[in-house]
Amino acid sequence: MAKLLLANQILVIIFLIVASQQWQHAESHKHTWQEAFKVLGIAWNRDGTLNRTIQIPMVDPTPYEDSATPSPTVLSQDIQLSSKSKATVRLYVPANPPKNKTLPLVVYLHGGDFVLFSASTIIFHNFCNDIAEYFPAVVVSVEYRLAPENKLPAAFDDALNAIFWVKNQAKGVGGRDPWMEFADFSRVFILGSSAGANIAYHVALRALDFDLRPLKIKGLLMNQAYFGGVQRTQSEILLKEDPYVPLYVNDVLWSLALPFNFNRDHRFCNPISGGTYRGRVYRLPKVYIKGDFGDPLVDRSILLGMFLQSCKVPVYHRFNTGGFHGIELQNKTAAQQLYHDMRGFIDDVHTNLNSEDLSSLHASY
């Protein structure tokens, strides 16, 4: 795990240094879409699609142990969900799973602002390797469609279809992948980071409308969730010049991701603004929320946590002093703390997590 964390740190530090330099240059004058695109490493193609130039490598899965290389601690494979669709997931299992014991199943949604990256991007592939080994767990990482080619709710639809696939695996519809024999379908958790946390929240709500038996979704985990709104929060105002998620870049990203003719108070962006989901919130399982006060988006997680608590949803949370968006991808201590928190949440060991009323935290910030 330490080697994977180090590889993540090197790759992400290189990207963030470049992005930070571009952001600092752009901050000296009024910002434009072109500047935001340069920071993000994207450009329009003539057909209206995006050319994505960010050079974070993508990696192949490791479906078997290769005697020519060090033995992997986690195996992975890509699975097409249906012969009628190009949708895929990347499935992870420990190379040496516990005997006579099934493992919790984690449905994972990667980050990337809805616009960037893939389940096969190395930082997210390594993250899934880490949690599959550390928890341990069976991990289903969803390859969802990106905006603006596929605006929201396309990513939510893909995540829900992945959960339907897990349900069919549990029921043995069309046969069951041998690796899924290790999964405990009564202990399913939905986990996301950044934009993936936004997707995780929405798909958890959507899933409430369906009979997923024999699946039991036991919890929702949101790490530095990517939400927004028209009215700026205190953290967004104070950290508008943040080098990792600058405010003007966020605004452009939301313009790319949201349905046409909707602003940032659409429920896909601002989950406490209303909409059709409100009546379902009361039925959510327990929720873990993690944020950092050095992240401009932190207030959005606090406000969502307060809303969930007002709906009597059990909320466990950790909000760290300092930090920044994506800290766990380049800081070993932060990553280990996050893994430890999530494992405790999944194992129903909440001794290290806070469940107090978040309104006092928001008032004091």
C-alpha positions in Angstrom: 0.0 0.0 0.0 2.9 2.4 0.8 4.3 2.0 -2.7 0.9 2.8 -4.2 0.5 5.8 -2.1 3.9 7.1 -3.1 3.1 6.6 -6.8 -0.1 8.5 -6.3 1.7 11.3 -4.5 4.3 11.8 -7.3 1.7 11.8 -10.1 -0.8 14.1 -8.4 1.9 16.5 -7.1 3.2 17.0 -10.7 -0.3 17.7 -12.0 -1.2 20.0 -9.1 2.0 22.0 -9.5 1.3 22.7 -13.1 -2.4 23.5 -12.4 -1.4 25.8 -9.5 1.1 27.7 -11.7 -1.6 28.2 -14.4 -4.1 29.3 -11.9 -1.8 31.8 -10.3 -1.1 33.3 -13.7 -4.8 33.5 -14.5 -5.6 35.2 -11.2 -3.7 38.3 -12.2 -6.6 39.4 -14.5 -10.3 38.7 -15.2 -10.9 35.1 -15.8 -12.3 33.6 -19.0 -13.5 30.2 -20.1 -10.3 29.8 -22.1 -8.2 30.2 -18.9 -10.3 27.7 -17.1 -9.9 25.3 -20.0 -6.1 25.8 -19.9 -6.0 25.0 -16.1 -8.1 21.9 -16.7 -6.1 20.8 -19.7 -9.2 20.6 -22.0 -10.2 22.1 -25.3 -13.2 22.0 -27.6 -13.2 19.7 -30.6 -15.1 20.8 -33.7 -17.8 18.3 -33.0 -18.5 19.7 -29.6 -16.6 17.0 -27.6 -13.7 17.7 -25.4 -10.0 17.1 -26.1 -8.6 16.1 -22.6 -4.9 16.5 -22.4 -4.1 15.9 -18.7 -1.4 13.4 -18.6 -2.2 11.2 -15.6 -1.7 7.6 -16.8 -4.4 5.0 -17.1 -3.5 1.4 -16.2 -4.7 -2.0 -17.2 -6.3 -4.3 -14.6 -4.4 -7.2 -13.0 -6.7 -10.2 -13.5 -4.2 -12.9 -12.4 -0.9 -13.3 -10.6 2.1 -13.1 -13.0 5.1 -15.0 -11.9 7.4 -12.6 -13.8 6.4 -9.7 -11.5 5.9 -9.3 -7.7 2.7 -11.0 -6.6 -0.1 -8.5 -6.4 -2.0 -8.2 -3.2 -5.2 -7.3 -5.1 -6.6 -8.7 -8.4 -8.7 -6.7 -10.8 -10.6 -7.2 -14.0 -12.8 -5.1 -16.4 -16.4 -6.4 -16.9 -18.9 -5.3 -19.5 -22.3 -4.9 -17.8 -24.4 -5.9 -20.8 -24.0 -7.1 -24.4 -26.3 -4.2 -25.3 -24.1 -1.5 -23.7 -20.6 -0.3 -23.5 -20.9 0.3 -19.8 -18.2 -1.3 -17.7 -17.0 -1.7 -14.1 -13.6 -2.6 -12.8 -13.9 -5.3 -10.2 -11.3 -5.8 -7.4 -10.8 -8.6 -4.9 -7.9 -9.3 -2.5 -5.5 -11.9 -4.0 -5.7 -13.9 -0.8 -9.2 -13.3 0.6 -10.2 -14.6 4.1 -11.3 -18.2 4.1 -14.9 -19.1 5.1 -15.8 -15.4 5.2 -17.5 -13.1 2.7 -16.4 -9.4 2.4 -18.4 -6.2 2.3 -19.0 -4.9 -1.3 -18.1 -1.3 -2.0 -19.4 0.5 -5.1 -16.9 3.2 -5.9 -17.3 6.4 -7.9 -14.1 8.2 -8.9 -13.5 11.9 -8.9 -12.7 14.3 -11.7 -15.3 17.1 -11.6 -17.7 15.0 -13.9 -15.5 16.0 -16.8 -12.1 14.2 -16.3 -10.6 10.8 -15.6 -11.7 7.2 -15.7 -12.0 4.2 -13.4 -8.7 3.1 -15.0 -6.8 6.4 -14.1 -3.9 5.2 -12.0 -4.7 7.3 -8.9 -8.2 5.8 -8.7 -7.1 2.3 -9.6 -4.5 2.5 -6.8 -7.1 3.8 -4.4 -9.4 0.8 -5.1 -6.4 -1.5 -4.7 -5.7 0.0 -1.3 -9.2 -0.2 0.1 -9.8 -3.7 -1.3 -6.7 -4.8 0.6 -7.1 -2.7 3.7 -10.8 -3.2 4.5 -10.7 -5.9 3.0 -13.6 -5.7 0.5 -14.8 -6.5 -2.9 -14.8 -3.2 -4.9 -16.9 -2.4 -7.9 -15.4 0.8 -9.5 -17.9 2.3 -12.0 -16.8 3.6 -15.4 -19.3 6.4 -15.9 -19.9 8.7 -18.8 -18.3 12.2 -18.7 -19.7 15.6 -19.3 -20.2 17.7 -21.4 -20.6 14.9 -24.0 -23.0 13.3 -21.5 -24.4 15.8 -19.1 -25.9 14.9 -15.8 -27.8 12.7 -15.0 -25.8 10.4 -17.3 -23.3 9.6 -14.6 -26.0 8.9 -12.1 -27.7 6.5 -14.6 -24.5 4.6 -15.1 -23.9 4.3 -11.3 -27.5 3.0 -10.8 -27.0 0.5 -13.7 -23.9 -0.8 -11.9 -25.9 -1.4 -8.8 -28.5 -3.3 -10.9 -25.6 -5.4 -12.2 -24.5 -6.1 -8.6 -28.1 -7.1 -7.8 -28.2 -9.5 -10.8 -24.9 -11.0 -9.6 -26.4 -11.6 -6.2 -29.4 -13.3 -7.8 -27.2 -15.3 -10.2 -29.0 -13.8 -13.2 -27.0 -14.9 -16.3 -24.5 -16.6 -14.0 -22.2 -15.1 -11.3 -18.6 -14.0 -11.8 -16.5 -16.3 -9.6 -14.9 -13.3 -7.8 -18.4 -12.2 -6.7 -18.6 -15.3 -4.5 -16.4 -13.4 -2.1 -19.0 -10.6 -1.7 -21.5 -10.2 1.1 -24.5 -8.8 -0.7 -26.1 -7.9 2.6 -23.3 -5.4 3.3 -23.2 -3.1 0.3 -21.7 0.4 0.6 -21.6 3.3 -1.9 -18.4 5.3 -1.8 -17.3 8.4 -3.7 -14.7 11.1 -3.7 -15.2 14.7 -5.0 -17.6 14.4 -8.0 -17.8 10.7 -7.2 -19.3 11.6 -3.8 -21.9 13.7 -5.5 -22.8 10.7 -7.7 -22.8 8.4 -4.7 -25.3 10.7 -2.9 -27.7 10.9 -5.9 -27.5 7.2 -6.7 -28.2 6.3 -3.1 -31.3 8.3 -3.3 -32.4 6.9 -6.6 -31.8 3.3 -5.4 -34.5 3.8 -2.8 -37.1 3.6 -5.5 -36.2 0.1 -6.5 -36.5 -3.4 -5.0 -32.8 -4.4 -4.8 -33.3 -7.5 -2.8 -31.2 -9.5 -1.9 -28.9 -6.4 -1.8 -28.8 -4.4 1.3 -27.2 -0.9 1.0 -25.9 -0.3 4.5 -24.1 3.0 4.2 -23.0 5.9 2.1 -19.5 7.4 2.3 -18.7 10.9 0.8 -15.1 12.1 0.8 -14.8 15.9 0.0 -18.0 15.9 -1.9 -18.3 18.1 -5.0 -21.4 20.2 -4.6 -22.2 23.9 -5.3 -24.8 26.6 -5.4 -25.6 30.0 -6.7 -25.1 31.8 -3.4 -21.4 31.5 -2.3 -20.6 29.9 1.0 -18.1 31.4 3.5 -15.4 28.8 2.5 -15.9 29.5 -1.2 -15.4 33.2 -0.6 -12.4 32.8 1.7 -10.7 30.3 -0.6 -11.8 31.6 -4.0 -8.1 31.7 -5.1 -7.4 28.1 -4.0 -4.8 26.5 -6.3 -6.6 23.1 -6.4 -10.3 24.0 -7.0 -10.4 27.7 -7.8 -13.9 29.2 -7.8 -14.0 30.3 -11.4 -12.9 26.9 -12.6 -15.6 25.3 -10.6 -18.2 27.6 -12.2 -17.0 26.5 -15.7 -17.1 22.8 -14.7 -20.7 23.1 -13.5 -21.7 24.8 -16.7 -20.2 21.7 -18.5 -21.9 19.2 -16.3 -25.4 20.5 -15.6 -28.3 20.1 -18.0 -28.7 22.9 -20.4 -30.4 26.1 -19.1 -30.0 25.2 -15.4 -27.9 27.1 -12.8 -26.0 25.8 -9.8 -29.1 25.6 -7.7 -30.3 22.6 -9.7 -30.5 19.6 -7.3 -27.7 17.9 -9.1 -25.4 20.6 -7.9 -27.1 21.9 -4.7 -28.7 19.0 -2.9 -30.5 21.1 -0.3 -32.2 23.4 -2.8 -35.3 21.1 -3.1 -36.4 19.0 -6.0 -37.8 15.5 -6.3 -35.3 13.9 -3.9 -36.4 15.6 -0.7 -38.9 13.0 0.3 -36.5 10.1 -0.1 -33.8 11.5 2.2 -35.4 10.2 5.4 -34.9 6.7 4.1 -31.1 6.9 3.6 -28.9 4.5 5.5 -26.1 5.9 7.7 -23.7 8.4 6.1 -20.0 9.1 6.5 -18.9 12.6 5.5 -15.2 13.8 5.4 -14.1 17.3 4.7 -11.1 19.6 5.2 -11.3 23.3 6.2 -8.6 24.1 3.6 -11.0 23.0 0.8 -13.2 25.7 -0.7 -16.0 23.1 -0.9 -16.0 22.2 2.8 -19.1 24.3 3.7 -21.1 22.3 1.2 -20.4 19.1 3.0 -21.2 20.7 6.4 -24.5 22.1 5.1 -25.5 18.7 3.5 -24.6 17.0 6.8 -26.8 19.4 8.7 -29.7 18.8 6.3 -29.3 15.0 6.7 -29.2 15.3 10.4 -32.4 17.3 10.3 -33.9 14.4 8.4 -32.9 12.0 11.2 -30.2 10.3 9.0 -27.3 8.9 11.1 -24.3 11.0 10.1 -20.7 10.3 11.1 -18.2 12.9 10.2 -14.6 14.1 10.3 -13.6 17.7 9.4 -9.9 18.3 9.6 -8.1 21.6 10.1 -6.2 22.8 7.1 -5.8 20.3 4.2 -7.0 20.7 0.6 -9.1 19.1 -2.0 -7.7 15.7 -2.9 -5.3 15.6 0.1 -5.5 11.8 0.5 -4.1 11.3 -3.0 -0.7 12.9 -2.1 -0.5 12.8 1.7 0.1 9.3 3.2 -1.1 10.3 6.7 -4.3 11.8 5.4 -4.9 8.7 3.2 -4.3 6.3 6.1 -6.7 8.3 8.3 -9.4 8.2 5.6 -8.9 4.4 5.2 -9.1 3.9 8.9 -12.3 6.0 9.2 -14.0 4.2 6.3 -13.1 0.7 7.6 -14.5 1.6 11.0 -17.7 2.9 9.4 -18.1 -0.2 7.3 -17.4 -2.5 10.3 -19.8 -0.5 12.6 -17.0 0.7 14.8 -17.6 4.4 15.1 -15.4 5.2 18.1 -13.1 7.5 16.1 -15.9 9.3 14.3 -17.9 12.3 15.3 -21.7 12.1 15.3 -22.4 15.5 17.0 -24.7 18.1 15.6 -23.0 19.9 12.7 -24.8 23.2 13.2 -22.4 24.2 15.9 -19.4 23.4 13.7 -20.9 25.5 10.9 -21.7 28.4 13.3 -18.1 28.5 14.7 -16.4 28.3 11.3 
